[in-house]
C-alpha cells in the first residue's frame, strides 16, 4: 500500500545571527490513509515546526537542506504559493493550539468562519459562495463540532466563549475546506481535564465519521494514547522511536521514551516521586555530536557521543534509533 503522507530524511535549518538552527535532522515518517499518528516529545523538540512544514507554513527563513515530503503523490516542497492555496486548508488543514491567538477579538465567530468558507469556496470552485450558502455552511460546521447553540455562537465574539467552545470553533475552521489530512497541534492545551476529554472524543468521532487522516501533536502522552494508532517520539529535531501506540507505551525501547513515561503520574497504586529526565533540550545551533540525547542518557557510552544511531526495526512496525535499545 502506498503511504498517504511520506516524509523522507527531511532536514531543516533556520539561519540566526549565531549560526544555523538545526531544527529538523533527518525526519523519516509515513502515514496511511485513514490512520492517526501521534507525535510526542518535550517542548522545543521540533514537533510544531514539522507540522507547519507539512502545511507549507514553516519558518519564513527556514532552509530545507535535504529530503522530501510527498502527500497523495504531490511533492509538497515543489509547490509555489498559488499551488499551495489549492491545498492548504482544502486538502491539508491544521488545528492550532491557542484559540485566542488565532481568533481575531475584533470580529464575531460568524464573520471569521464565513471568511474561511469563502476562501475555501474560491479555492475549490473558483467562485464566491452566496451569503445564504455561507451561513448554511457555517451552521453545519458548528453543528459538526457539536456546538448546539450555533446561532448564538455565530454572533458571539471570541472572549464571550469558553476555552472549549473556542477550540471547537478552530476545529470547525479546520474542517471548512473538507480536508483529507488534519494536523492537530496541541488541541487540548490550556483546557481542564473534563474539556480535554470532550475535545479528544470529538476528534475520535470526526476521524471515524469523516474518514480523516490525522497527525496529532502533543507533549501529553495520555492525549496521544487516547486517539493515535501509531506514535512517533521526537527529541531535539530527531525521531528517536516510532511504532504502534500499545508497543510504545508498554514496551518502550529508547531511553528517552522510557524517561517520558516514567515522568507520568499514576492515578492508582502507591504514591511516589515522579522521575525526571536530567538536563535540558540542547542548543540546536551546536547540537551534540553523535546521538543528540547522549548528554542526558543514563545508558550512554563512548560510541553515543561519536556516531549518530541509525533507525532500525526491532519488531513489527517498531523502529528505534539508539545504540543501546533497551530490552
Steps between C-alpha positions, in 0.01 A plus 500: 500500500630846405534738795264799501767725653871423472783697662847383398825611669361852544752755629418865572731778619401849611769771464562713810762762593689231693487233230253259346243347734477132401136449595422184299770243444412210273129454577355187337131420550212356303124500548233285337165642394251498788775451760568714808864566588597657832822703530619545857798664668608783727445862403773609258539162330384628159147355496323822398770593245449161337121547496526845346745372239243241391251783454746724318506765773837416649746767620530778240880474502508122532729320254422143398839334493388162370211257483147520364138505604242327281126522564262295284768488223553879522857621562426765765842667488463573129174696529487875444267722704214492247509118507510500879174702507325204335636261763534690826173477692338303217706180489717556809373699798621580850347554843719748686567474871392839636152618389544850641811548285335384177154651551479876436343670806357780281271281287218261579543127470255502207699762311826310544352161416326644193831646378652151514202352316532766228875445459461124465199539273711708264789253517280200423237639264661831395189690602380689806217326693186710546416635846231236545747227403755643741252501789378148432854371479601679823200359688579151371865529609406618850255215536765257371724589795206450736419865566127485560425872530655589164297821456630650825858392434485637144426850636743479794849643533786268606517640855134410552570128456666250732838349415338174394253680271779704341694180433191349334478809280864451390420137418199618295726740309748219433217286359353776282692394189417129551868401529637149462788552745445677832791613718404562864769700680449472877118529468444442873758746636373731780169312530388334822490122515126467434509724193815323374312172509210655305732640231680165463165320473393751234820437301450122522143543375611719208772253401247216500217692331697696238778249435768758578871432507641673809837610636455575870778698673529521876735483795216322684556126458151430634335713231703325231407156638131592491488563126809376313555153352871566451744722689825674401721630782703812414804636680701806392385482138544124466248213505654264755227235507176418319254216496152389602366694796464192718860396434641846570306538826556150636834401345703819438848425369664844492627646832333834417161336448545316829582829668185667367281214623673487839413868552126432473300504826309185590140525619502155661762333716732642763601863490853552379734778391478558126820432311648779291732490201815687608618798298320695228448498123837585337581816308415403142746750355772277642326166562691217668702278270386143450167434671334829597366342820831365630580789744179413691496124446574266794614225259736710287843360410787634291339402170193711579701824493675410174261317272142596417276195556322359196127430530449124493201271519472297820159349437183532298459874427737595785808708413755644740812717448728402788835325541372336818131432438351368823381141521 
